[in-house]
């Protein structure tokens, strides 16, 4: 069973890529420009008219690692994983879980007339996606793209959704995600309120 740090991937793993076996740091350097380009495309409104669906989510993941790790890019994970203390759903459950996730997000996109509802939708989008952990690797980067797209669709400021390690904010973020895994969204909503107020 693969084990990852939450919300970012472990710094001690190596990865099989089209460029050979790479450390996490080496792979991060390769995919950083691809993530930045995807975030720029999102900011430019490239995806704004596309449905928020499974295809869009897979497309974002593929944009980030498609030419470096094509075997897993844009494909639901096929192996069980552990993320910190959390055991995400088994691989066979992912298609149904993601279908439900997308349906819930579509409903929230259609019924989010107030800032409070938008913040709740962002907290749900982040917490539930990382709770499901649908891809084998780089779920953290994919949710950054998803959240940026949602901020565009809600016409909210495009805040940075990355959380720096070794900071009090990172510990608070980890705690909020752990609470979400245990059925409590309030801390993640508060985290989003803080993000948007900065």
Secondary structure, 3 states (H helix, E strand, C coil): CEEECCCCCCCCCEEEECCEEEEHHHHHHHHHHHHHHHHHHHHCCCCCCCCCCHHHHHHHHHHHHCCCCCCCCCCECCCCEEECCECCCCHHHHHHHHHHHHHHHHHHHHCCCCHHHHHHHHHHHHHHHHHHCCECCCHHHHHHHHHHHHHHHHCCCCCCCCCCCCCHHHHHHHHHHHHHHCCCCHHHHHHHHHHHHC
